[in-house]
């Protein structure tokens, strides 16, 4: 399954750990946004690992599932490096 994951994490160390984890599954499409491909059984493990790294009072992570239909409907504006976007 593909996901768009966006985050706002205040702690540099936690933010770096999150981005390192996400790079294993996909590509960074903006500074705090990744598109990843991950098996459904692995997403729960990733969620649990990320939950342990963040401060629930200040940080946020959003995971948006992307269907094949939605991927085809994505509109890109401005500078987009097609080699960096895993679509």
NUMAR-451130 format. One record per residue (C-alpha): x, y, z; residue in three letters; residue number from 1. Coordinates in Angstrom, 2 decimals, m for minus. Layout:
<atoms>
+---------+---------+---------+------+------+
:    east :   north :      up : resn : resi :
+---------+---------+---------+------+------+
:       X :       Y :       Z :  ALA :  NUM :
...
+---------+---------+---------+------+------+
</atoms>
This chain:
<atoms>
+---------+---------+---------+------+------+
:    east :   north :      up : resn : resi :
+---------+---------+---------+------+------+
:    0.00 :    0.00 :    0.00 :  UNK :    1 :
:    1.18 :    3.53 :   m0.68 :  UNK :    2 :
:    0.95 :    6.30 :    1.86 :  UNK :    3 :
:    1.61 :    9.99 :    1.94 :  UNK :    4 :
:    3.15 :   10.72 :    5.33 :  UNK :    5 :
:    3.57 :   14.28 :    6.58 :  UNK :    6 :
:    4.91 :   15.32 :    9.93 :  UNK :    7 :
:    5.66 :   18.26 :   12.17 :  UNK :    8 :
:    8.18 :   17.20 :   14.81 :  UNK :    9 :
:    9.85 :   19.74 :   17.08 :  UNK :   10 :
:   12.78 :   17.65 :   18.32 :  UNK :   11 :
:   15.66 :   17.44 :   15.80 :  UNK :   12 :
:   16.79 :   13.99 :   16.93 :  UNK :   13 :
:   13.29 :   12.50 :   16.73 :  UNK :   14 :
:   12.66 :   14.19 :   13.37 :  UNK :   15 :
:   15.90 :   12.73 :   11.95 :  UNK :   16 :
:   15.01 :    9.25 :   13.22 :  UNK :   17 :
:   11.56 :    9.48 :   11.63 :  UNK :   18 :
:   12.94 :   10.62 :    8.28 :  UNK :   19 :
:   15.58 :    7.86 :    8.33 :  UNK :   20 :
:   12.85 :    5.26 :    8.92 :  UNK :   21 :
:   10.68 :    6.65 :    6.15 :  UNK :   22 :
:   13.57 :    6.73 :    3.64 :  UNK :   23 :
:   13.71 :    2.92 :    3.92 :  UNK :   24 :
:   10.20 :    2.69 :    2.47 :  UNK :   25 :
:   10.03 :    5.50 :   m0.06 :  UNK :   26 :
:   11.07 :    8.94 :   m1.15 :  UNK :   27 :
:   10.98 :   12.37 :    0.37 :  UNK :   28 :
:    8.72 :   14.61 :   m1.71 :  UNK :   29 :
:    9.01 :   17.70 :    0.49 :  UNK :   30 :
:   11.01 :   18.46 :    3.61 :  UNK :   31 :
:    8.48 :   16.89 :    5.99 :  UNK :   32 :
:    6.60 :   14.71 :    3.52 :  UNK :   33 :
:    7.26 :   11.22 :    2.20 :  UNK :   34 :
:    5.52 :    8.92 :   m0.22 :  UNK :   35 :
:    6.15 :    5.35 :    0.86 :  UNK :   36 :
:    5.26 :    1.85 :   m0.27 :  UNK :   37 :
:    4.75 :   m0.55 :    2.62 :  UNK :   38 :
:    3.04 :   m3.87 :    3.26 :  UNK :   39 :
:   m0.09 :   m3.71 :    5.38 :  UNK :   40 :
:    1.50 :   m5.88 :    8.08 :  UNK :   41 :
:    4.52 :   m3.56 :    8.28 :  UNK :   42 :
:    2.57 :   m0.30 :    8.59 :  UNK :   43 :
:    1.47 :   m1.14 :   12.14 :  UNK :   44 :
:    5.08 :   m1.74 :   13.17 :  UNK :   45 :
:    6.17 :    1.55 :   11.58 :  UNK :   46 :
:    3.35 :    3.41 :   13.34 :  UNK :   47 :
:    4.34 :    1.92 :   16.70 :  UNK :   48 :
:    8.01 :    2.84 :   16.16 :  UNK :   49 :
:    7.13 :    6.42 :   15.21 :  UNK :   50 :
:    4.76 :    6.79 :   18.18 :  UNK :   51 :
:    7.62 :    5.97 :   20.52 :  UNK :   52 :
:    9.77 :    8.76 :   19.04 :  UNK :   53 :
:    7.38 :   11.69 :   19.15 :  UNK :   54 :
:    6.06 :   13.95 :   21.88 :  UNK :   55 :
:    2.27 :   13.62 :   21.73 :  UNK :   56 :
:    1.82 :   17.11 :   23.18 :  UNK :   57 :
:    3.78 :   18.95 :   20.46 :  UNK :   58 :
:    4.36 :   16.68 :   17.46 :  UNK :   59 :
:    2.10 :   15.27 :   14.77 :  UNK :   60 :
:    2.32 :   12.67 :   12.02 :  UNK :   61 :
:   m0.38 :   12.11 :    9.41 :  UNK :   62 :
:   m0.60 :    8.96 :    7.25 :  UNK :   63 :
:   m2.80 :    9.24 :    4.17 :  UNK :   64 :
:   m3.40 :    6.00 :    2.23 :  UNK :   65 :
:   m3.11 :    6.49 :   m1.55 :  UNK :   66 :
:   m5.16 :    4.32 :   m3.89 :  UNK :   67 :
:   m4.04 :    3.72 :   m7.47 :  UNK :   68 :
:   m6.82 :    6.04 :   m8.57 :  UNK :   69 :
:   m5.64 :    8.86 :   m6.30 :  UNK :   70 :
:   m2.03 :    8.49 :   m7.44 :  UNK :   71 :
:   m3.11 :    9.06 :  m11.04 :  UNK :   72 :
:   m5.04 :   12.18 :  m10.00 :  UNK :   73 :
:   m2.18 :   13.97 :   m8.25 :  UNK :   74 :
:   m1.59 :   17.46 :   m9.58 :  UNK :   75 :
:    1.96 :   18.79 :   m9.28 :  UNK :   76 :
:    2.75 :   22.50 :   m9.54 :  UNK :   77 :
:    6.07 :   24.29 :   m9.57 :  UNK :   78 :
:    9.46 :   22.62 :   m9.37 :  UNK :   79 :
:    9.01 :   18.88 :   m9.23 :  UNK :   80 :
:   11.92 :   16.51 :   m9.69 :  UNK :   81 :
:   10.28 :   13.46 :  m11.26 :  UNK :   82 :
:   13.27 :   11.32 :  m10.22 :  UNK :   83 :
:   12.61 :   12.15 :   m6.55 :  UNK :   84 :
:    8.85 :   11.54 :   m6.57 :  UNK :   85 :
:    7.87 :    7.89 :   m6.44 :  UNK :   86 :
:    4.62 :    7.99 :   m8.40 :  UNK :   87 :
+---------+---------+---------+------+------+
</atoms>
